[in-house]
Amino acid sequence: MFSSHTLHDLLNSYGYAAVFGFVMVESLGIPLPGETMLITASLYAGSSHHLDVVAIWLVASAAAVVGDNIGFAIGRFGGYALLRRHGAKVHLDEAKMKVGKLVFERQGPKVVFFGRFVSVLRTYAAFLAGANRMEYRRFLAFNAAGGVIWSALYVFGFYYAGSTLSGVRGTFELVLGAGAAVIVVAALWWIRGHVRRLEAEAELAYPGPLDAHTPS
């Protein structure tokens, strides 16, 4: 939807605001290419020096945290009801929602932190954390850490690589994407193999209707 030329035009016209907007919107749950914009901005800064690399990092970090907090709030104050009302349409029944609640209670910080580095989770982890009532202070701490480290790796890595790396950018993104895919597939494989056990554990943890264990 957004070509490299379009992203360059947006950077030329709006600078840091374009970086902030793309990263924030992707983080709050709308699948906009925030990561691609961050890479493009870093390469642009490295080759043209029209943008400051530290400023890009600070802007991207702030955008990631702000966007994720908005996504968390949407999930916290409306996501649970949305999942309860429409979850069955995507085979998300009460048993699976109990599993999600259990996973976030046990491994929520890891999901939030490492989710920043996986494209699908980066978009939806904050919303799911809110919908599953993850404790906010824990969410904020691991979310902020993930956002700051994620943006630093991308911004400084691509900035110092500059125009040299731009020629192999596609290969680099392919490797990152393949690594993320392996993580996601492994997680799905593990969940599928343990779903019955997890459902049983979740039922023991939250017996009866899920609504009774989820404060409004």
C-alpha positions as CSV (number, residue, x, y, z in Angstrom):
1,M,0.0,0.0,0.0
2,F,2.9,2.4,0.8
3,S,5.8,2.2,-1.6
4,S,9.3,3.2,-0.7
5,H,8.9,6.3,-2.9
6,T,5.7,7.3,-1.0
7,L,7.5,6.8,2.4
8,H,10.3,9.0,1.2
9,D,7.9,11.7,0.1
10,L,6.2,11.6,3.5
11,L,9.6,11.9,5.2
12,N,10.5,14.9,3.0
13,S,7.2,16.6,3.8
14,Y,6.6,15.7,7.5
15,G,9.9,14.4,8.8
16,Y,9.7,13.2,12.4
17,A,5.9,13.5,12.4
18,A,5.7,10.8,9.7
19,V,7.8,8.5,11.8
20,F,5.8,9.1,14.9
21,G,2.5,8.7,13.1
22,F,3.3,5.4,11.4
23,V,4.9,3.8,14.4
24,M,2.1,4.9,16.8
25,V,-0.7,3.8,14.6
26,E,0.8,0.4,14.0
27,S,1.3,0.0,17.7
28,L,-2.2,0.8,18.7
29,G,-3.6,-2.0,16.5
30,I,-3.9,-0.7,12.9
31,P,-1.7,-2.6,10.5
32,L,0.3,0.3,9.1
33,P,4.0,-0.3,8.0
34,G,5.5,1.4,11.1
35,E,8.6,-0.8,11.0
36,T,9.2,-0.1,7.3
37,M,8.8,3.6,7.9
38,L,11.4,3.4,10.7
39,I,13.8,1.6,8.5
40,T,13.3,4.0,5.6
41,A,13.8,7.0,8.0
42,S,17.0,5.6,9.3
43,L,18.4,4.9,5.9
44,Y,17.3,8.3,4.8
45,A,19.0,10.0,7.7
46,G,22.2,8.0,7.1
47,S,22.4,8.9,3.4
48,S,21.1,12.5,3.5
49,H,21.6,13.6,7.1
50,H,18.4,15.6,6.8
51,L,17.1,13.9,10.0
52,D,19.0,13.4,13.2
53,V,19.4,9.7,14.2
54,V,19.0,10.3,17.9
55,A,15.8,12.3,17.3
56,I,14.4,9.4,15.1
57,W,15.1,7.0,17.9
58,L,13.5,9.1,20.6
59,V,10.5,9.8,18.4
60,A,10.0,6.1,17.5
61,S,10.4,5.0,21.1
62,A,7.8,7.6,22.2
63,A,5.5,6.6,19.4
64,A,5.8,2.9,20.2
65,V,5.0,3.5,23.9
66,V,2.1,5.9,23.2
67,G,0.5,3.7,20.6
68,D,0.8,0.6,22.7
69,N,-0.8,2.3,25.6
70,I,-3.7,3.4,23.5
71,G,-4.0,-0.1,22.2
72,F,-3.9,-1.4,25.8
73,A,-6.6,1.0,26.8
74,I,-8.8,0.0,23.9
75,G,-8.4,-3.6,24.8
76,R,-8.9,-2.9,28.5
77,F,-12.1,-0.9,28.2
78,G,-13.7,-2.6,25.2
79,G,-11.6,-5.5,23.9
80,Y,-12.9,-8.1,26.3
81,A,-16.6,-7.3,25.4
82,L,-15.7,-7.4,21.7
83,L,-14.0,-10.8,22.0
84,R,-16.9,-12.2,24.0
85,R,-19.4,-10.9,21.5
86,H,-17.6,-11.9,18.2
87,G,-14.8,-14.4,19.3
88,A,-16.9,-17.4,18.3
89,K,-16.8,-16.2,14.7
90,V,-13.1,-16.8,14.6
91,H,-13.2,-20.0,16.7
92,L,-12.3,-18.1,19.9
93,D,-14.6,-19.8,22.4
94,E,-14.6,-19.3,26.2
95,A,-12.1,-22.1,26.8
96,K,-9.6,-20.4,24.5
97,M,-10.2,-17.1,26.1
98,K,-9.4,-18.6,29.5
99,V,-6.2,-20.0,28.0
100,G,-5.3,-16.5,26.8
101,K,-6.0,-15.0,30.2
102,L,-3.8,-17.7,31.8
103,V,-1.0,-17.1,29.3
104,F,-1.0,-13.4,29.9
105,E,-1.1,-13.9,33.7
106,R,1.9,-16.3,33.6
107,Q,3.9,-14.9,30.6
108,G,2.5,-11.5,30.0
109,P,5.8,-9.6,30.3
110,K,7.5,-11.9,27.8
111,V,4.6,-11.6,25.3
112,V,4.6,-7.8,25.6
113,F,8.4,-7.4,25.4
114,F,9.2,-9.9,22.6
115,G,6.0,-9.2,20.8
116,R,7.5,-5.8,19.8
117,F,10.0,-7.7,17.5
118,V,7.3,-9.9,15.8
119,S,5.2,-8.1,13.2
120,V,1.8,-9.6,14.0
121,L,2.3,-9.4,17.8
122,R,3.7,-5.9,17.5
123,T,0.3,-4.8,16.2
124,Y,-2.0,-6.7,18.5
125,A,-0.1,-7.6,21.7
126,A,-1.1,-4.4,23.5
127,F,-4.7,-4.8,22.7
128,L,-4.7,-8.4,23.8
129,A,-2.8,-7.5,27.0
130,G,-5.6,-5.0,27.8
131,A,-8.4,-7.4,26.9
132,N,-6.8,-10.0,29.1
133,R,-6.6,-7.6,32.0
134,M,-2.8,-7.7,32.3
135,E,-1.7,-5.6,35.3
136,Y,-0.9,-2.1,33.9
137,R,2.4,-1.4,35.7
138,R,3.9,-4.6,34.5
139,F,2.6,-3.9,31.0
140,L,4.0,-0.4,30.9
141,A,7.5,-1.5,32.2
142,F,8.0,-4.3,29.6
143,N,6.3,-2.4,26.9
144,A,8.5,0.6,27.3
145,A,11.6,-1.6,27.5
146,G,10.6,-3.4,24.3
147,G,9.8,-0.2,22.4
148,V,13.1,1.5,23.3
149,I,15.3,-1.5,22.5
150,W,13.4,-2.3,19.3
151,S,13.6,1.2,18.0
152,A,17.3,1.5,18.9
153,L,18.2,-1.7,17.1
154,Y,16.5,-0.7,13.9
155,V,17.3,3.0,14.0
156,F,21.0,2.8,14.8
157,G,21.6,-0.4,12.9
158,F,20.2,0.9,9.6
159,Y,21.5,4.4,10.1
160,Y,25.2,3.3,10.5
161,A,24.8,0.9,7.7
162,G,23.5,3.8,5.5
163,S,23.4,3.5,1.8
164,T,25.6,0.4,1.8
165,L,23.0,-1.7,3.6
166,S,20.2,-0.2,1.4
167,G,21.3,-2.5,-1.4
168,V,20.7,-5.6,0.6
169,R,17.8,-4.3,2.7
170,G,15.4,-6.7,1.1
171,T,17.6,-9.7,2.1
172,F,18.0,-8.3,5.7
173,E,14.2,-7.9,6.0
174,L,13.7,-11.4,4.6
175,V,16.0,-12.8,7.3
176,L,14.2,-10.9,10.0
177,G,10.9,-12.0,8.7
178,A,12.0,-15.6,8.5
179,G,13.2,-15.5,12.1
180,A,9.9,-14.0,13.2
181,A,8.0,-16.6,11.3
182,V,10.0,-19.4,12.9
183,I,9.2,-18.0,16.3
184,V,5.5,-17.7,15.5
185,V,5.2,-21.2,14.0
186,A,7.1,-22.7,17.0
187,A,4.8,-20.9,19.4
188,L,1.7,-22.1,17.5
189,W,3.0,-25.6,17.3
190,W,3.7,-25.6,21.1
191,I,0.2,-24.1,21.8
192,R,-1.6,-26.6,19.6
193,G,0.3,-29.5,21.2
194,H,-0.5,-28.3,24.7
195,V,-3.9,-26.7,24.1
196,R,-5.9,-29.4,25.9
197,R,-3.6,-29.3,28.9
198,L,-3.7,-25.5,29.0
199,E,-7.5,-25.5,28.7
200,A,-7.6,-27.9,31.7
201,E,-5.3,-25.7,33.7
202,A,-7.2,-22.6,32.7
203,E,-10.5,-24.2,33.8
204,L,-8.9,-25.0,37.2
205,A,-7.7,-21.5,37.5
206,Y,-11.0,-19.9,36.4
207,P,-13.8,-22.4,37.1
208,G,-17.2,-21.6,35.8
209,P,-18.1,-18.6,33.6
210,L,-15.2,-16.5,32.5
211,D,-17.1,-13.3,33.2
212,A,-17.0,-14.1,37.0
213,H,-13.2,-13.9,36.9
214,T,-13.0,-10.7,34.7
215,P,-13.8,-7.5,36.5
216,S,-15.7,-5.0,34.5
